[in-house]
């Protein structure tokens, strides 16, 4: 009989063969992503005098290609987009500028996320903040209010993109090393210079309408994707002693089954379980790995419709190993208080 450890090792081995970048595919992806993005931006500015609403519509389309650009950036941080490290670093820096993400900072934090995803004892870096049901019950009323506000969709997907672009991506963590700090400073300076030049040509109102709409929508979509990839009812979470990397990847990351056009714009990141199992698999190989490695098809599948239900999930119930709503948490807390009385 094959042991659990042997099955895990075999699964990682089966997926490893897809962890090979293809220079031609990578270059083609740059062309069919960055090209349309710039074309849409030019069209958006050209239509301002015709109709601001048309401009907003085109900017929303551009946001889809910003998300796709971010996936290229994301692959570069994993060293999976090109075989050459320098090529990954160069493309990663410039796609980071286009999406407003500092390359070295995000690379370090995202690496930590992969190493600690679904680990209840190592939350806090590269994750959406999450409390367990027990932690929530032990938190003060003010702390619960703060957490409820943080998990509110208007705050998370509305204010979240603004905080991410204007604050979170602009400053380094205290423990950041010199290389990371310099990269963040260079990214910020480059973004400021590009914005200044663009504003000098189109004016700040037009710039804010086009770029503001694009980055805001792209940021909201990005946060949504990250949220839905780890927040669903039967997602896997464990404490350090019981935590397992393979389980965290396959059971703690969803397969977000999207319509083809959305799968294209999101760079196949819906196959998130594959990505977490083997981060060196480039985005254009994720679907193939999912289709050819049968055990991966047992990952939790979420559709566009069913993903909307996941907005309700706020707290992780360790005892029942599932996410629960604030209403369920409130009912449990009232029952506990009634018993204590």
C-alpha positions in Angstrom: 0.0 0.0 0.0 1.3 3.4 -1.0 1.9 5.7 2.1 0.5 9.2 2.3 4.1 10.6 2.2 4.8 8.6 -1.0 1.6 9.9 -2.6 2.6 13.5 -1.7 6.1 13.0 -3.2 4.7 11.5 -6.3 2.2 14.4 -6.7 5.0 17.0 -6.4 7.1 15.0 -8.9 4.2 14.8 -11.4 3.6 18.5 -11.3 7.4 19.4 -11.4 7.6 18.5 -15.1 5.4 21.5 -15.9 7.7 23.8 -14.1 9.5 24.8 -17.3 9.4 28.2 -18.9 9.1 28.6 -22.6 10.8 31.8 -23.9 8.6 32.0 -27.0 5.4 31.7 -24.9 6.6 34.2 -22.4 7.4 36.8 -25.1 4.1 36.2 -26.8 2.4 36.7 -23.5 4.2 40.0 -23.0 3.0 41.1 -26.5 -0.6 40.0 -26.1 -0.8 41.6 -22.6 1.3 44.8 -22.6 0.3 45.7 -26.2 -3.5 45.7 -25.6 -3.0 47.5 -22.3 -1.3 50.5 -23.9 -3.7 50.5 -26.8 -6.6 50.6 -24.4 -5.0 53.4 -22.4 -4.5 55.5 -25.6 -8.1 54.9 -26.7 -9.3 55.9 -23.2 -7.6 59.3 -23.4 -8.8 59.8 -27.0 -12.4 59.3 -26.0 -12.5 61.7 -23.1 -13.9 64.5 -25.3 -16.5 62.1 -26.8 -17.8 60.7 -23.5 -16.3 60.3 -20.1 -18.5 57.2 -19.6 -16.9 55.6 -22.7 -13.5 56.5 -21.2 -14.4 54.8 -18.0 -15.6 51.7 -19.9 -12.4 51.4 -21.8 -10.4 51.9 -18.6 -12.3 49.1 -17.0 -11.2 46.8 -19.9 -7.7 48.1 -19.4 -7.9 47.0 -15.8 -8.3 43.4 -17.0 -5.0 43.6 -18.8 -3.4 45.2 -15.7 -4.4 42.1 -13.8 -2.9 40.0 -16.6 0.3 42.1 -16.4 0.4 41.5 -12.7 0.3 37.7 -13.3 3.5 38.1 -15.4 5.0 40.2 -12.6 3.9 37.5 -10.2 5.6 34.7 -12.3 8.8 36.8 -12.4 8.9 37.0 -8.6 8.8 33.2 -8.6 11.6 33.0 -11.2 9.2 31.0 -13.5 8.5 33.4 -16.4 11.9 33.2 -18.0 14.8 30.7 -17.4 17.2 33.6 -17.0 17.1 35.3 -13.6 18.1 38.7 -14.9 15.3 38.5 -17.5 12.8 37.8 -14.7 14.2 40.7 -12.6 14.0 43.2 -15.5 10.6 42.2 -16.7 9.4 41.9 -13.1 10.6 45.4 -12.3 8.8 47.1 -15.2 5.6 45.1 -14.9 5.8 46.1 -11.2 5.9 49.7 -12.3 2.9 49.2 -14.6 0.9 47.6 -11.8 2.4 49.8 -9.0 4.1 46.9 -7.1 7.7 47.0 -5.9 9.4 43.9 -7.2 11.7 42.9 -4.4 9.3 43.8 -1.6 6.5 41.8 -3.0 8.8 38.9 -4.0 9.9 38.4 -0.4 6.5 38.8 1.1 4.9 36.5 -1.4 7.5 33.8 -0.8 6.7 33.9 2.9 3.0 33.6 1.9 3.7 30.4 0.0 5.8 28.9 2.8 3.1 29.7 5.5 -0.2 29.5 3.6 -2.9 27.9 5.8 -0.6 27.8 8.8 -2.5 29.2 11.7 0.7 29.9 13.7 2.4 31.8 10.9 -0.2 34.3 9.7 0.4 38.0 8.9 2.7 38.4 5.9 1.3 38.3 2.4 -2.1 37.1 3.7 -5.6 38.6 4.1 -6.0 39.0 7.9 -8.1 36.2 9.4 -9.2 35.3 12.9 -10.4 32.0 14.1 -13.7 31.7 15.8 -12.1 31.2 19.2 -9.8 34.2 18.7 -12.8 36.4 17.7 -14.7 35.4 20.8 -11.7 36.3 23.0 -11.3 39.7 21.3 -12.6 42.9 22.8 -15.8 44.5 21.4 -13.6 47.2 19.8 -11.4 44.6 18.3 -14.4 42.7 16.9 -15.7 46.0 15.4 -12.3 46.6 13.8 -12.2 43.1 12.3 -15.8 43.4 11.1 -15.0 46.6 9.3 -11.8 45.1 7.8 -13.8 42.1 6.4 -16.6 44.3 5.1 -16.7 44.0 1.3 -16.9 47.8 0.9 -13.7 48.3 2.9 -11.8 45.2 1.6 -12.7 45.7 -2.1 -13.4 49.4 -2.1 -10.8 51.0 0.2 -8.4 48.1 0.0 -7.1 49.0 -3.5 -6.4 52.6 -2.5 -4.6 51.5 0.7 -2.6 48.9 -1.3 -1.5 51.3 -4.1 -1.0 54.4 -2.0 0.4 53.0 1.2 1.2 49.3 1.4 3.2 49.2 -1.9 5.0 52.4 -1.2 6.7 51.6 2.1 9.1 48.8 3.2 8.7 46.6 6.2 11.1 47.5 9.1 13.2 44.3 8.5 13.6 45.0 4.8 17.2 44.7 3.5 19.1 47.3 1.5 18.4 45.7 -1.9 14.6 45.6 -1.2 14.5 49.1 0.1 16.4 50.5 -2.9 14.1 48.6 -5.3 11.0 50.1 -3.6 12.5 53.6 -3.7 13.4 53.1 -7.4 9.9 51.8 -8.2 8.3 54.8 -6.4 10.5 57.3 -8.2 9.9 55.6 -11.6 6.1 55.6 -11.0 6.2 59.3 -10.0 8.2 60.3 -13.0 6.0 58.5 -15.4 2.9 60.0 -13.8 4.4 63.5 -14.0 5.2 63.1 -17.7 1.8 61.7 -18.5 0.0 64.5 -16.5 2.1 67.1 -18.4 0.6 65.8 -21.7 -3.0 64.9 -20.8 -3.7 66.9 -17.6 -4.3 65.7 -14.1 -8.1 65.3 -14.5 -7.8 63.0 -17.6 -4.9 61.1 -16.0 -6.9 60.6 -12.8 -10.0 59.4 -14.7 -8.1 56.9 -16.8 -5.3 55.6 -14.5 -7.4 56.0 -11.4 -10.2 53.9 -12.8 -7.8 51.3 -14.2 -5.8 50.8 -11.0 -8.8 50.9 -8.7 -10.7 48.2 -10.7 -7.6 46.1 -11.2 -6.8 46.4 -7.5 -10.3 45.3 -6.5 -10.1 42.4 -8.8 -6.7 41.4 -7.5 -7.9 41.4 -3.9 -11.0 39.5 -4.9 -8.9 36.8 -6.6 -6.6 36.5 -3.6 -9.5 36.3 -1.3 -11.4 33.7 -3.2 -8.4 31.5 -3.6 -8.1 30.8 0.1 -11.5 31.8 1.6 -14.1 29.1 0.9 -16.1 27.0 3.3 -14.0 23.9 3.5 -10.6 25.5 3.1 -7.6 23.9 4.9 -6.0 25.5 8.0 -3.8 23.8 10.6 -1.4 24.7 13.4 2.3 24.3 12.8 2.5 20.8 14.4 -0.1 19.4 12.0 0.4 21.7 9.0 1.4 20.1 5.7 2.6 21.9 2.6 0.9 19.7 0.0 -2.4 19.7 1.9 -2.1 23.5 2.2 -1.7 23.7 -1.6 -4.3 21.3 -2.8 -6.9 21.6 0.0 -6.2 25.2 1.1 -6.2 26.7 -2.4 -9.2 26.7 -4.7 -9.6 25.9 -8.4 -11.5 29.0 -9.5 -13.2 27.9 -12.7 -13.8 31.0 -14.8 -15.2 31.7 -18.3 -12.4 31.6 -20.9 -12.1 35.4 -21.3 -11.8 35.9 -17.6 -9.3 33.0 -17.4 -7.3 34.7 -20.0 -7.3 38.1 -18.3 -6.4 36.5 -14.9 -3.5 34.6 -16.4 -4.8 31.2 -15.3 -4.4 32.0 -11.7 -7.7 30.3 -11.0 -5.6 27.1 -11.0 -4.3 28.3 -7.7 -4.0 24.9 -6.2 -1.5 24.0 -8.9 0.4 27.2 -8.4 0.7 26.7 -4.6 1.9 23.1 -5.1 4.6 24.2 -7.5 5.2 28.0 -7.7 7.8 27.5 -10.5 5.1 26.4 -13.0 4.6 29.4 -15.3 1.0 30.6 -15.6 0.6 29.3 -19.2 1.3 25.7 -17.9 -1.1 25.7 -15.0 -4.1 24.5 -16.8 -2.2 21.7 -18.5 -0.9 20.5 -15.2 -4.4 20.5 -13.7 -5.7 18.5 -16.6 -3.0 15.9 -16.8 -2.3 15.3 -13.1 -5.6 13.7 -11.9 -5.2 14.1 -8.1 -5.2 17.9 -8.7 -8.8 17.7 -10.1 -10.0 16.8 -6.6 -9.3 20.4 -5.4 -12.3 22.4 -4.3 -13.9 23.9 -7.5 -15.5 27.3 -7.3 -17.4 28.9 -10.1 -18.1 32.6 -10.8 -21.6 32.2 -9.2 -20.6 30.1 -6.2 -17.7 32.4 -5.4 -20.1 35.1 -4.5 -21.2 33.0 -1.5 -17.7 33.1 -0.1 -18.1 36.8 0.7 -20.1 35.6 3.8 -17.2 33.6 5.3 -15.3 35.7 7.9 -13.9 33.4 10.6 -12.3 30.0 10.6 -13.9 27.4 12.9 -11.0 25.1 13.9 -13.2 22.5 15.6 -15.4 21.9 12.5 -12.6 22.9 10.0 -14.6 25.3 8.0 -15.3 29.0 7.6 -18.3 30.5 9.3 -20.2 33.8 9.0 -20.4 36.6 11.6 -24.1 35.6 12.2 -23.0 32.0 13.1 -20.3 33.4 15.3 -22.8 35.7 17.0 -25.2 32.8 17.7 -22.5 30.7 19.2 -21.4 33.6 21.4 -24.9 34.2 22.6 -25.3 30.5 23.5 -22.1 30.5 25.4 -23.1 33.6 27.4 -26.5 32.1 28.1 -24.9 29.0 29.5 -22.6 31.0 31.7 -25.5 33.0 33.1 
